[in-house]
Amino acid sequence: MRLFGNLIDNAIKETDKIKEVESKQIMILFKNVDGYFSFETIDNAKEFKIEILKRIGERKNSINGTGNGYSEIIEILEKSDASLIIDEWYDGSEFGKKISVVFDDMKLFIINSSYRYNELADALVASKLKILDIE
């Protein structure tokens, strides 16, 4: 419950910051992905800042919160061998991101970006997150 609560709370906090779009959106999905349970939050808030992604999973790593949400999320995922997959996109007028937790026994921490692959690849060399290009 803490895992789901932290992810939903983060999506709500980030969409509350949106001023540029008419509609703030959050979608929550529970689904089966190749036989594994998956939980996803999808929102139209701006992307994670690079400094946050570099230190994902560390305590006190935050812009506006306590900095404990993603450290708790990563701890739970590591204990359960689950994966965290962040997908982000920008269509020229609106941002979007999907945070997926997949209970797949793989313990992967991945970010897929359609618009800032090079920036993330350079910045995340020593991070827990591995960058994939979804273009």
ChimeraX commands (.cxc) that place a marker at each C-alpha (Angstrom):
marker #1 position 0.00,0.00,0.00 radius 0.5
marker #1 position 2.90,2.37,0.72 radius 0.5
marker #1 position 4.25,1.74,-2.77 radius 0.5
marker #1 position 0.94,2.53,-4.46 radius 0.5
marker #1 position 0.29,5.46,-2.12 radius 0.5
marker #1 position 3.69,7.04,-2.82 radius 0.5
marker #1 position 3.27,6.74,-6.59 radius 0.5
marker #1 position -0.24,8.18,-6.56 radius 0.5
marker #1 position 0.75,10.96,-4.16 radius 0.5
marker #1 position 3.68,11.94,-6.40 radius 0.5
marker #1 position 1.43,12.05,-9.49 radius 0.5
marker #1 position -1.08,14.26,-7.68 radius 0.5
marker #1 position 1.60,16.66,-6.40 radius 0.5
marker #1 position 3.18,16.99,-9.84 radius 0.5
marker #1 position -0.08,17.57,-11.70 radius 0.5
marker #1 position -1.05,20.20,-9.13 radius 0.5
marker #1 position 1.94,22.23,-10.38 radius 0.5
marker #1 position 0.70,22.32,-13.99 radius 0.5
marker #1 position -0.38,25.74,-15.21 radius 0.5
marker #1 position 0.16,25.50,-18.98 radius 0.5
marker #1 position -2.58,23.01,-19.91 radius 0.5
marker #1 position -6.33,23.13,-19.65 radius 0.5
marker #1 position -6.71,19.67,-18.16 radius 0.5
marker #1 position -4.68,17.97,-15.43 radius 0.5
marker #1 position -4.77,14.22,-15.96 radius 0.5
marker #1 position -3.84,11.16,-13.93 radius 0.5
marker #1 position -4.66,7.60,-14.90 radius 0.5
marker #1 position -4.04,4.62,-12.64 radius 0.5
marker #1 position -3.87,1.13,-14.11 radius 0.5
marker #1 position -3.56,-2.32,-12.62 radius 0.5
marker #1 position -2.79,-4.87,-15.31 radius 0.5
marker #1 position -1.19,-8.11,-16.32 radius 0.5
marker #1 position 1.98,-7.66,-18.39 radius 0.5
marker #1 position 3.27,-10.95,-19.81 radius 0.5
marker #1 position 1.96,-12.80,-16.76 radius 0.5
marker #1 position 3.28,-10.29,-14.21 radius 0.5
marker #1 position 1.24,-7.90,-12.08 radius 0.5
marker #1 position 1.83,-4.26,-13.07 radius 0.5
marker #1 position 0.76,-0.99,-11.47 radius 0.5
marker #1 position 0.99,2.21,-13.50 radius 0.5
marker #1 position 0.42,5.90,-12.99 radius 0.5
marker #1 position 0.19,8.08,-16.09 radius 0.5
marker #1 position 0.06,11.86,-15.85 radius 0.5
marker #1 position 0.61,14.96,-17.92 radius 0.5
marker #1 position 2.96,16.71,-15.47 radius 0.5
marker #1 position 6.47,17.77,-16.47 radius 0.5
marker #1 position 9.33,15.31,-16.54 radius 0.5
marker #1 position 11.54,14.45,-13.56 radius 0.5
marker #1 position 14.40,16.85,-13.10 radius 0.5
marker #1 position 17.80,15.34,-13.96 radius 0.5
marker #1 position 19.13,15.97,-10.44 radius 0.5
marker #1 position 16.27,13.91,-8.99 radius 0.5
marker #1 position 16.81,11.05,-11.45 radius 0.5
marker #1 position 20.56,10.96,-10.74 radius 0.5
marker #1 position 19.90,10.32,-7.08 radius 0.5
marker #1 position 16.69,8.29,-7.32 radius 0.5
marker #1 position 16.33,6.02,-4.30 radius 0.5
marker #1 position 18.40,8.24,-2.00 radius 0.5
marker #1 position 16.75,9.77,1.09 radius 0.5
marker #1 position 16.08,13.54,1.07 radius 0.5
marker #1 position 16.17,13.62,-2.76 radius 0.5
marker #1 position 13.35,16.04,-3.51 radius 0.5
marker #1 position 12.39,19.37,-5.01 radius 0.5
marker #1 position 9.29,20.02,-2.87 radius 0.5
marker #1 position 8.55,16.98,-0.72 radius 0.5
marker #1 position 10.29,15.04,2.02 radius 0.5
marker #1 position 12.50,13.16,-0.42 radius 0.5
marker #1 position 11.49,9.86,1.09 radius 0.5
marker #1 position 8.80,8.77,-1.39 radius 0.5
marker #1 position 11.03,7.38,-4.13 radius 0.5
marker #1 position 13.58,6.08,-1.64 radius 0.5
marker #1 position 10.77,4.01,-0.08 radius 0.5
marker #1 position 9.56,2.97,-3.54 radius 0.5
marker #1 position 13.04,1.76,-4.57 radius 0.5
marker #1 position 13.53,-0.08,-1.24 radius 0.5
marker #1 position 10.21,-1.91,-1.69 radius 0.5
marker #1 position 11.01,-2.78,-5.31 radius 0.5
marker #1 position 14.47,-4.11,-4.43 radius 0.5
marker #1 position 13.04,-6.29,-1.64 radius 0.5
marker #1 position 10.38,-7.70,-3.96 radius 0.5
marker #1 position 12.64,-7.98,-7.07 radius 0.5
marker #1 position 10.19,-5.76,-8.96 radius 0.5
marker #1 position 11.08,-3.33,-11.74 radius 0.5
marker #1 position 10.51,0.40,-12.12 radius 0.5
marker #1 position 10.03,1.72,-15.64 radius 0.5
marker #1 position 9.63,5.42,-16.36 radius 0.5
marker #1 position 8.40,6.42,-19.82 radius 0.5
marker #1 position 8.30,10.09,-20.74 radius 0.5
marker #1 position 7.28,12.02,-23.83 radius 0.5
marker #1 position 6.70,15.55,-25.08 radius 0.5
marker #1 position 4.53,16.20,-28.12 radius 0.5
marker #1 position 5.48,19.85,-28.56 radius 0.5
marker #1 position 2.66,21.16,-26.41 radius 0.5
marker #1 position 2.20,18.73,-23.55 radius 0.5
marker #1 position 4.38,16.53,-21.37 radius 0.5
marker #1 position 3.47,13.03,-20.28 radius 0.5
marker #1 position 4.98,10.32,-18.15 radius 0.5
marker #1 position 4.13,6.81,-17.11 radius 0.5
marker #1 position 5.57,5.19,-14.01 radius 0.5
marker #1 position 5.25,1.41,-14.12 radius 0.5
marker #1 position 5.97,-1.02,-11.34 radius 0.5
marker #1 position 6.16,-4.58,-12.63 radius 0.5
marker #1 position 6.48,-7.51,-10.23 radius 0.5
marker #1 position 8.67,-9.46,-12.67 radius 0.5
marker #1 position 11.54,-10.72,-10.45 radius 0.5
marker #1 position 13.99,-8.69,-12.57 radius 0.5
marker #1 position 14.72,-5.62,-10.39 radius 0.5
marker #1 position 15.25,-3.32,-13.39 radius 0.5
marker #1 position 15.28,0.47,-13.07 radius 0.5
marker #1 position 14.75,1.95,-16.53 radius 0.5
marker #1 position 13.83,5.29,-18.05 radius 0.5
marker #1 position 12.63,5.56,-21.65 radius 0.5
marker #1 position 12.62,9.05,-23.13 radius 0.5
marker #1 position 11.35,10.14,-26.51 radius 0.5
marker #1 position 12.92,13.60,-26.35 radius 0.5
marker #1 position 15.91,13.83,-24.00 radius 0.5
marker #1 position 17.82,10.60,-24.49 radius 0.5
marker #1 position 21.28,12.20,-24.89 radius 0.5
marker #1 position 20.85,14.46,-21.88 radius 0.5
marker #1 position 19.74,11.56,-19.69 radius 0.5
marker #1 position 22.36,9.14,-21.02 radius 0.5
marker #1 position 25.12,11.58,-20.08 radius 0.5
marker #1 position 23.65,12.43,-16.67 radius 0.5
marker #1 position 22.65,8.95,-15.50 radius 0.5
marker #1 position 25.95,7.11,-15.99 radius 0.5
marker #1 position 26.29,6.33,-12.25 radius 0.5
marker #1 position 22.56,6.20,-11.47 radius 0.5
marker #1 position 20.41,3.17,-10.65 radius 0.5
marker #1 position 18.35,4.12,-13.71 radius 0.5
marker #1 position 19.34,2.87,-17.13 radius 0.5
marker #1 position 18.28,4.95,-20.10 radius 0.5
marker #1 position 16.57,3.53,-23.19 radius 0.5
marker #1 position 15.60,5.45,-26.29 radius 0.5
marker #1 position 11.97,4.93,-27.39 radius 0.5
marker #1 position 12.14,6.92,-30.62 radius 0.5
marker link #1:1,2 radius 0.2
marker link #1:2,3 radius 0.2
marker link #1:3,4 radius 0.2
marker link #1:4,5 radius 0.2
marker link #1:5,6 radius 0.2
marker link #1:6,7 radius 0.2
marker link #1:7,8 radius 0.2
marker link #1:8,9 radius 0.2
marker link #1:9,10 radius 0.2
marker link #1:10,11 radius 0.2
marker link #1:11,12 radius 0.2
marker link #1:12,13 radius 0.2
marker link #1:13,14 radius 0.2
marker link #1:14,15 radius 0.2
marker link #1:15,16 radius 0.2
marker link #1:16,17 radius 0.2
marker link #1:17,18 radius 0.2
marker link #1:18,19 radius 0.2
marker link #1:19,20 radius 0.2
marker link #1:20,21 radius 0.2
marker link #1:21,22 radius 0.2
marker link #1:22,23 radius 0.2
marker link #1:23,24 radius 0.2
marker link #1:24,25 radius 0.2
marker link #1:25,26 radius 0.2
marker link #1:26,27 radius 0.2
marker link #1:27,28 radius 0.2
marker link #1:28,29 radius 0.2
marker link #1:29,30 radius 0.2
marker link #1:30,31 radius 0.2
marker link #1:31,32 radius 0.2
marker link #1:32,33 radius 0.2
marker link #1:33,34 radius 0.2
marker link #1:34,35 radius 0.2
marker link #1:35,36 radius 0.2
marker link #1:36,37 radius 0.2
marker link #1:37,38 radius 0.2
marker link #1:38,39 radius 0.2
marker link #1:39,40 radius 0.2
marker link #1:40,41 radius 0.2
marker link #1:41,42 radius 0.2
marker link #1:42,43 radius 0.2
marker link #1:43,44 radius 0.2
marker link #1:44,45 radius 0.2
marker link #1:45,46 radius 0.2
marker link #1:46,47 radius 0.2
marker link #1:47,48 radius 0.2
marker link #1:48,49 radius 0.2
marker link #1:49,50 radius 0.2
marker link #1:50,51 radius 0.2
marker link #1:51,52 radius 0.2
marker link #1:52,53 radius 0.2
marker link #1:53,54 radius 0.2
marker link #1:54,55 radius 0.2
marker link #1:55,56 radius 0.2
marker link #1:56,57 radius 0.2
marker link #1:57,58 radius 0.2
marker link #1:58,59 radius 0.2
marker link #1:59,60 radius 0.2
marker link #1:60,61 radius 0.2
marker link #1:61,62 radius 0.2
marker link #1:62,63 radius 0.2
marker link #1:63,64 radius 0.2
marker link #1:64,65 radius 0.2
marker link #1:65,66 radius 0.2
marker link #1:66,67 radius 0.2
marker link #1:67,68 radius 0.2
marker link #1:68,69 radius 0.2
marker link #1:69,70 radius 0.2
marker link #1:70,71 radius 0.2
marker link #1:71,72 radius 0.2
marker link #1:72,73 radius 0.2
marker link #1:73,74 radius 0.2
marker link #1:74,75 radius 0.2
marker link #1:75,76 radius 0.2
marker link #1:76,77 radius 0.2
marker link #1:77,78 radius 0.2
marker link #1:78,79 radius 0.2
marker link #1:79,80 radius 0.2
marker link #1:80,81 radius 0.2
marker link #1:81,82 radius 0.2
marker link #1:82,83 radius 0.2
marker link #1:83,84 radius 0.2
marker link #1:84,85 radius 0.2
marker link #1:85,86 radius 0.2
marker link #1:86,87 radius 0.2
marker link #1:87,88 radius 0.2
marker link #1:88,89 radius 0.2
marker link #1:89,90 radius 0.2
marker link #1:90,91 radius 0.2
marker link #1:91,92 radius 0.2
marker link #1:92,93 radius 0.2
marker link #1:93,94 radius 0.2
marker link #1:94,95 radius 0.2
marker link #1:95,96 radius 0.2
marker link #1:96,97 radius 0.2
marker link #1:97,98 radius 0.2
marker link #1:98,99 radius 0.2
marker link #1:99,100 radius 0.2
marker link #1:100,101 radius 0.2
marker link #1:101,102 radius 0.2
marker link #1:102,103 radius 0.2
marker link #1:103,104 radius 0.2
marker link #1:104,105 radius 0.2
marker link #1:105,106 radius 0.2
marker link #1:106,107 radius 0.2
marker link #1:107,108 radius 0.2
marker link #1:108,109 radius 0.2
marker link #1:109,110 radius 0.2
marker link #1:110,111 radius 0.2
marker link #1:111,112 radius 0.2
marker link #1:112,113 radius 0.2
marker link #1:113,114 radius 0.2
marker link #1:114,115 radius 0.2
marker link #1:115,116 radius 0.2
marker link #1:116,117 radius 0.2
marker link #1:117,118 radius 0.2
marker link #1:118,119 radius 0.2
marker link #1:119,120 radius 0.2
marker link #1:120,121 radius 0.2
marker link #1:121,122 radius 0.2
marker link #1:122,123 radius 0.2
marker link #1:123,124 radius 0.2
marker link #1:124,125 radius 0.2
marker link #1:125,126 radius 0.2
marker link #1:126,127 radius 0.2
marker link #1:127,128 radius 0.2
marker link #1:128,129 radius 0.2
marker link #1:129,130 radius 0.2
marker link #1:130,131 radius 0.2
marker link #1:131,132 radius 0.2
marker link #1:132,133 radius 0.2
marker link #1:133,134 radius 0.2
marker link #1:134,135 radius 0.2
view
